[in-house]
Amino acid sequence: MAEGQAPGALWTIGTAMEHVHRIEGYALEQELYRVVFCDETLQIGARPAAEEPRRYPSQSSIDSFLIALRDGYVRATGRRSTIRRNDCEDDRNVWRLHAVDPTLITTDEWRAGEFDSNELMLTGPSWQYIHIQVPEFMVKAIWPDWPEGDDEPAIFHLDAPDYTTPYLELMQQAILQFGLTVLHQEKKEVLSDWFRTQRIDGEPVSKNLADAMATLVRLPSAQRGGAKRMRGPDLRQRE
């Protein structure tokens, strides 16, 4: 471990980004439900279900985490190389002979380098870091674990209304069919095509009605091409 880093569990940078995305995602869901139900004290799903599928980090979460690294709130180590290949045509594999022991990546290097979120590498003008790790406690100091609840998630339920319509039932069916959530929004065109294959009271769904229902089952932010950025600690607002 590099000099100046506290002992403790180390996360790969990929694991850390997944954690940031998960916590910011649940915070966004909390905000959404509070707006929908007009209740600032509402707590939805205090603990995620154990069988929840893996979430892949959004660009927003990656940027939040990179700002923390660039400003020094999270310190990372990686295996450094300053040796270029002589006959490499692939820019991603220019560097070789990475050190076995990890060294501290400075804030200046984070600012000067280009981070590849797919390959999880930081590459600068004359060096590259691979196998990047961060202390778990530093990440959780900014993005703490979601509060533990009871054995089951504390889900808020509304009483089922006495009145519904075939249109509402079909939209609920679409939500289940495509697994729509705050973090997963299907394309409007795909939803519209599916609605047009359905029937209501024996009649096919028209294109105009299918387009309207496809719009209504998606979040307003999805219509604008992206989710609203959440307000967080000051360090995530600085560049």
C-alpha positions in Angstrom: 0.0 0.0 0.0 1.3 3.5 -0.9 2.7 5.8 1.8 0.0 7.9 3.5 -2.9 5.6 2.8 -4.8 4.2 5.8 -5.2 0.5 6.1 -8.4 -1.3 5.4 -10.4 -2.9 2.6 -9.5 -1.9 -0.9 -12.0 -1.8 -3.7 -11.3 -1.9 -7.4 -12.3 1.3 -9.1 -15.0 -0.6 -10.9 -16.6 -1.7 -7.6 -16.3 1.8 -6.2 -18.1 3.3 -9.2 -20.9 0.7 -9.0 -21.3 1.7 -5.3 -21.5 5.4 -6.1 -24.1 4.7 -8.9 -26.2 2.5 -6.5 -26.3 5.1 -3.7 -27.0 8.0 -6.0 -29.6 5.9 -7.8 -31.5 5.2 -4.5 -31.2 8.8 -3.5 -32.8 9.8 -6.8 -35.6 7.3 -6.2 -36.2 8.8 -2.8 -36.4 12.3 -4.3 -38.8 11.0 -7.0 -41.2 9.4 -4.6 -41.2 12.4 -2.3 -42.2 14.6 -5.2 -44.9 12.2 -6.4 -46.4 11.8 -2.9 -45.7 15.3 -1.7 -44.0 14.0 1.5 -40.5 15.3 2.4 -40.2 12.6 5.2 -41.1 9.6 3.0 -38.6 6.8 3.1 -38.9 4.3 0.2 -37.1 1.0 0.0 -34.7 1.7 3.0 -32.7 -1.4 2.1 -32.3 -2.8 -1.4 -33.5 -6.3 -2.1 -30.7 -8.9 -1.9 -31.6 -10.3 -5.4 -31.3 -6.9 -7.1 -29.5 -7.1 -10.4 -26.2 -5.4 -10.9 -26.3 -1.8 -11.9 -23.8 -0.4 -14.4 -22.5 3.0 -13.5 -24.0 6.0 -15.4 -21.8 8.8 -16.7 -23.1 11.1 -14.0 -21.9 8.7 -11.3 -18.6 8.2 -13.0 -18.1 12.0 -13.2 -19.0 12.4 -9.5 -16.4 9.8 -8.5 -13.7 11.3 -10.8 -14.3 14.7 -9.3 -13.6 13.2 -5.8 -10.4 11.7 -7.1 -9.3 14.9 -8.9 -9.9 16.9 -5.7 -8.2 14.4 -3.4 -11.2 13.4 -1.4 -10.6 9.8 -2.5 -7.0 8.6 -3.0 -6.2 5.7 -5.4 -3.3 3.5 -6.2 -2.4 1.7 -9.4 0.3 -0.2 -11.3 2.3 2.4 -13.2 4.1 2.1 -16.5 6.3 4.7 -18.3 7.4 2.2 -21.0 5.9 2.5 -24.4 5.6 -0.3 -27.0 7.6 0.3 -30.1 5.3 -1.5 -32.6 1.8 -1.0 -31.2 -1.0 0.3 -33.4 -3.7 0.1 -30.7 -3.6 3.3 -28.6 -5.1 1.3 -25.6 -2.2 -1.0 -25.5 0.7 1.4 -25.9 2.1 0.8 -22.5 3.8 -2.2 -21.1 5.9 -3.5 -18.1 3.5 -2.1 -15.5 5.0 -2.2 -12.0 4.0 -5.1 -9.8 3.6 -2.9 -6.7 0.9 -0.2 -6.8 1.8 3.5 -6.2 -0.3 6.5 -5.2 -2.0 8.3 -8.1 -1.7 12.0 -7.5 -4.5 14.5 -8.0 -2.4 16.2 -10.7 -2.2 12.8 -12.6 -6.0 12.5 -12.3 -6.4 16.0 -13.8 -3.8 15.4 -16.6 -4.8 11.9 -17.5 -7.7 10.4 -19.4 -9.7 7.8 -17.6 -11.2 4.9 -19.6 -14.3 3.7 -17.8 -14.5 0.6 -19.9 -10.9 -0.6 -19.5 -10.6 1.0 -16.0 -7.2 2.6 -16.9 -5.8 6.1 -16.4 -3.5 7.2 -19.2 -1.4 10.3 -19.2 1.0 11.8 -21.8 3.9 9.8 -20.5 2.5 7.1 -18.2 -0.4 4.8 -17.6 -2.0 3.2 -14.5 -3.9 -0.1 -14.5 -5.5 -2.2 -11.7 -6.6 0.9 -9.9 -7.8 0.5 -6.3 -9.3 2.8 -3.7 -9.9 2.5 0.1 -13.5 1.5 0.8 -13.8 3.8 3.8 -12.9 6.9 1.7 -15.7 6.1 -0.8 -18.2 5.4 1.9 -17.3 8.7 3.7 -18.8 10.5 0.8 -21.4 7.9 -0.4 -22.3 6.0 2.8 -24.1 2.7 2.7 -27.9 2.9 2.5 -29.3 2.8 6.0 -30.1 -0.7 7.2 -33.8 -1.3 7.8 -35.8 -4.4 8.9 -35.4 -7.8 7.2 -37.5 -6.6 4.3 -37.2 -3.2 2.5 -39.5 -0.6 3.9 -41.6 -0.1 0.8 -44.4 2.5 0.9 -47.7 1.2 -0.4 -50.8 3.1 -1.5 -54.2 1.5 -1.0 -55.3 0.0 -4.3 -57.9 2.2 -5.9 -61.4 0.9 -6.5 -61.4 2.3 -10.0 -59.1 1.5 -12.9 -59.4 1.3 -16.7 -58.1 -1.1 -19.4 -55.7 1.7 -20.4 -54.1 1.9 -16.9 -54.0 -1.9 -16.7 -52.2 -2.1 -20.0 -49.7 0.5 -19.0 -49.0 -1.3 -15.7 -48.5 -4.5 -17.8 -46.0 -2.7 -19.9 -44.0 -1.5 -16.8 -43.7 -5.1 -15.7 -43.1 -6.5 -19.2 -40.1 -4.1 -19.8 -38.9 -3.9 -16.2 -39.2 -0.1 -16.1 -37.5 1.6 -13.2 -36.1 5.0 -12.3 -32.7 3.8 -13.7 -34.0 1.7 -16.6 -36.2 3.5 -19.2 -37.0 1.7 -22.4 -37.1 3.6 -25.7 -40.4 5.2 -26.5 -40.4 3.6 -30.0 -40.0 0.1 -28.5 -42.8 0.7 -26.0 -45.1 2.1 -28.7 -44.5 -0.8 -31.0 -45.5 -3.2 -28.1 -48.6 -1.3 -27.3 -49.7 -1.5 -30.9 -49.6 -5.3 -30.7 -52.1 -5.3 -27.8 -55.9 -5.1 -27.8 -58.3 -3.2 -25.5 -61.8 -4.5 -25.4 -61.0 -6.5 -28.5 -59.9 -3.5 -30.5 -56.3 -2.9 -31.6 -54.5 0.0 -30.1 -54.1 2.9 -32.5 -50.7 4.5 -33.2 -51.7 7.8 -31.5 -52.9 6.0 -28.4 -49.8 3.7 -28.4 -47.5 6.8 -28.6 -49.4 8.5 -25.8 -49.2 5.5 -23.4 -45.5 5.0 -24.3 -44.9 8.5 -23.2 -46.9 8.2 -20.0 -45.1 5.1 -18.7 -41.7 6.8 -19.0 -40.2 9.4 -16.7 -40.4 13.1 -17.8 -36.6 13.2 -17.6 -36.4 10.3 -20.1 -38.3 12.4 -22.6 -35.6 15.1 -22.3 -32.8 12.6 -22.9 -31.3 12.3 -19.4 -32.1 12.2 -15.7 -31.9 15.4 -13.6 -28.6 15.7 -11.8 -29.0 15.4 -8.0 -27.8 18.0 -5.6 -25.1 16.4 -3.5 -22.1 17.5 -1.3 -20.1 20.5 -2.4 -17.2 18.4 -3.6 -19.4 16.9 -6.3 -20.3 20.3 -7.6 -16.7 21.4 -8.1 -14.7 20.9 -11.3 
